[in-house]
């Protein structure tokens, strides 16, 4: 009697909207990012500060990213990020989830942020960038 076995492979699409953002597909990323802190005042709301942030992406998903920063980012504070590609960076609002000192990163602090209300166009561009990082990673030579 012949036995037939089926193998079913499920791959999460980066465009899949899950309720738990921590379950979104994340890709390793190593790219410079710029940004600015935002400050809040009861009279004028959230405003961009003049303080530039120098950052390096650590990973990226459609709902947020992890990054190394030259400055400590306060939890629940807001920042504006300019994500790759450099030719046409994506400007996106984000909230800092947590930030801790980095033990071995390229900058002094390591933070995780969630994107605030990305629209369809933002999500599409983030997904395209995730695919670029996947391609870069798959083309990188393996080290023995």
C-alpha positions in Angstrom: 0.0 0.0 0.0 1.4 3.4 -1.1 1.4 6.2 1.5 1.2 9.8 0.3 2.6 12.5 2.5 1.9 16.2 2.0 4.2 18.9 3.3 2.5 22.2 3.9 4.7 25.2 4.3 3.2 28.4 5.7 5.1 31.6 5.4 4.0 34.8 7.1 3.6 37.6 4.6 5.1 40.9 5.9 1.8 42.5 4.9 -0.2 40.3 7.2 -1.9 42.4 9.9 -1.7 40.5 13.2 -3.2 41.8 16.4 0.0 41.1 18.3 2.7 43.2 16.6 5.5 41.2 18.3 4.5 38.3 16.1 5.1 40.2 12.8 7.9 38.9 10.7 11.2 40.7 11.5 14.2 40.9 9.3 17.8 41.6 10.4 18.8 45.1 9.2 22.0 47.0 9.4 21.4 50.4 7.9 22.0 54.0 9.0 18.8 55.9 10.0 18.3 59.5 11.0 15.6 60.9 13.1 14.5 63.5 15.6 13.0 63.5 19.1 9.6 65.0 19.6 8.6 66.8 22.8 5.1 67.3 24.2 3.5 70.4 25.7 -0.1 70.7 26.9 -0.5 73.9 24.8 1.0 72.8 21.5 1.0 69.0 21.6 3.8 67.0 20.0 6.5 69.1 18.3 9.7 68.1 16.6 12.9 69.1 18.5 16.1 70.3 16.9 18.0 67.4 18.3 19.2 65.1 15.5 19.4 61.4 16.3 22.1 59.2 14.8 20.9 55.6 14.6 21.5 52.2 13.0 18.7 49.7 12.4 19.0 46.4 14.1 15.8 44.8 12.8 12.7 45.9 10.9 9.0 44.7 10.7 5.9 46.4 9.4 4.9 47.4 12.9 8.2 48.7 14.3 11.9 48.3 14.5 14.9 47.9 16.9 17.7 50.3 16.5 20.9 51.5 18.1 21.0 55.2 19.0 23.6 57.8 20.0 21.2 59.1 22.6 19.0 57.5 25.2 15.3 57.4 24.1 12.8 57.7 26.9 10.0 55.0 27.0 6.7 56.3 25.6 8.4 59.3 24.0 7.8 60.0 20.3 10.4 60.2 17.5 10.3 60.7 13.8 12.4 58.3 11.8 13.6 58.5 8.2 13.9 54.9 7.1 15.9 53.6 4.1 16.3 53.8 1.1 18.3 57.0 1.1 17.1 58.1 -2.3 13.6 58.5 -1.0 13.5 57.9 2.8 10.2 57.1 4.4 9.3 59.6 7.2 7.4 57.7 9.9 6.2 58.6 13.4 7.1 56.1 16.2 6.8 55.6 19.9 9.7 54.3 22.0 8.7 51.0 23.7 11.9 50.6 25.6 15.5 51.6 25.6 18.6 50.2 27.3 22.3 50.6 27.2 23.9 48.6 24.4 26.6 46.1 25.4 28.1 45.6 21.9 26.2 47.7 19.4 27.5 50.4 17.0 25.9 53.1 19.2 25.6 53.5 23.0 21.8 52.8 23.3 19.5 50.0 21.9 15.8 50.8 21.6 12.6 49.2 20.3 10.0 51.4 18.7 6.5 50.8 17.3 5.3 52.7 14.3 2.3 55.0 14.9 -0.6 54.6 12.4 1.3 53.8 9.2 -1.0 54.1 6.2 -1.2 51.7 3.3 1.5 53.4 1.4 3.9 53.4 4.4 3.2 49.7 5.0 3.8 48.9 1.3 7.2 50.8 1.4 8.2 49.1 4.7 7.4 45.7 3.2 9.5 46.6 0.1 12.4 47.5 2.4 12.0 44.3 4.4 12.2 42.4 1.1 15.4 44.3 0.2 17.0 43.4 3.5 16.0 39.8 3.0 17.7 39.8 -0.4 20.8 41.4 1.0 20.9 38.8 3.7 20.4 35.9 1.3 23.1 37.1 -1.0 25.7 37.6 1.8 28.4 34.9 1.8 28.4 32.5 4.7 31.3 32.7 7.1 32.9 29.5 8.2 
